[in-house]
Amino acid sequence: MKNGHKHGISSGTIVFLCLTVVVVAVTVFFLLAISGNDLSVWRGQMTGQVLLEVETVTPEPDIPVLDEQPAESTEPVQQNQEPVINLEPRALSLRFGGDIMVSKMVRETAEQPNGEYDFTKVFTNLNAAFIGADVSVATLETMTDDEQPYDTYNAPSAILDVLKQIGIYDLSLATEHMMDFGPEGLQMTRAALNSRGISYCGAYEAGSPANYQLFSANGINVAVLAYTYGIGNEGREKIKDTELNQLPLFSLERAVADIAAARANGANLVIVLPHWGTKNKSDISESMKETAAQLARAGADMIIGAHSNIASGLEMLRAERADGRVYETLVCYSLGALLMDARSEDNAAGMVLSVEIEYDPSVRQIHYRNIHAIPLYIYQDIDEGIRVWRVINTEIGDDLNQLTADIREGALAAKQKIEQLSAGLGGI
């Protein structure tokens, strides 16, 4: 017969054990609190694990980089916030040179005894006018096809080496002579430019989707559009009508459409390079003035002309555009020649146009900070018994002092002419 007693732990014992556990736990946490140890460290010590102290960094959300210098903000970064857009003004320096022509007399200047060509001595200290600019452009009024006979409008490709050396990195090919040596001559010229890392505008591959060059400099999207008033008879005889339609022949309708397309693709600064005017004439026709005004209204910020080989007229136009705002457009009707066999005082006086601007993204507008015409002088000289052509920067006094009296007189006259042409813009 079983008795009535139950074996096991009494209720009093259970209560005592619970109280003991509570007391131990409280004691442990109290000791940890006063010792400053982290609970995880204590647990590691108790279990024999080695814990490394790791600085915890909370990752910030990804924000698209829209500019090289993101705008600073003291506000905490929030998830799903809008991208930070830099609205700080951005500066840009530009240099523009005139026509480059390599006639027989100029070419002979550079010919070496071994039959090769070196044009280094033609340009004296001209790099002071171009080096350091963010954008540097000139007009190449010759092809550089070494596989065809050299001519007034086909020069040794070695001319490109010295152009790059003095700081010219972009060339307009939109001239009336661009097809004088046929499509092959133009293609060889583009290949010569590509091999030297010199970009070009005004002569694109067939089927190119754009009639303009678009690139970024200092965070500013720059569009360059180049056109010629026509193609010479020699060039027309070597191409088909379909090829003629692919060339950058100027029409106001086309230019306006190209400006609109460039703006739609993000251009902040639009530069138009028209090859216009009359050869060896400084006259600015009413047609040229009206065309400049219409290009300004269409959205051109700079209109820099070439072709006449005589420097002429600079002015600042103010035009209302489609958005109802008034903008400034810098116009230079002709820069004159950068290189040619100058045969008159007017031909001998050229210029490099230096322009400093600031682009304000907050109002999407260009502000002109400095405009300066650097006067050039093209002349003949005698070097070791050989007649050579030179182009000098007349702002460099040491170069002027080394000239003979008669050449120095011509250089000072050229300098004065360019200073007079640009006097109206001197205060900008």
Secondary structure as UniProt FT lines:
FT   HELIX           11..35
FT   HELIX           39..47
FT   TURN            79..80
FT   STRAND          90..100
FT   HELIX           104..110
FT   TURN            113..114
FT   HELIX           120..122
FT   STRAND          123..124
FT   HELIX           127..130
FT   TURN            131..132
FT   STRAND          135..140
FT   TURN            146..147
FT   TURN            152..153
FT   HELIX           158..165
FT   TURN            166..167
FT   STRAND          170..172
FT   TURN            176..181
FT   HELIX           182..196
FT   STRAND          199..201
FT   TURN            206..207
FT   STRAND          213..217
FT   TURN            218..219
FT   STRAND          220..228
FT   HELIX           233..236
FT   TURN            237..238
FT   HELIX           241..244
FT   TURN            245..246
FT   HELIX           252..264
FT   TURN            265..266
FT   STRAND          269..275
FT   TURN            279..280
FT   HELIX           286..298
FT   STRAND          302..304
FT   STRAND          311..320
FT   TURN            322..323
FT   STRAND          326..335
FT   STRAND          337..339
FT   HELIX           345..348
FT   STRAND          349..360
FT   TURN            361..364
FT   STRAND          365..383
FT   TURN            384..385
FT   STRAND          386..393
FT   TURN            394..395
FT   HELIX           397..401
FT   HELIX           405..421
FT   HELIX           423..425
FT   TURN            426..427
//
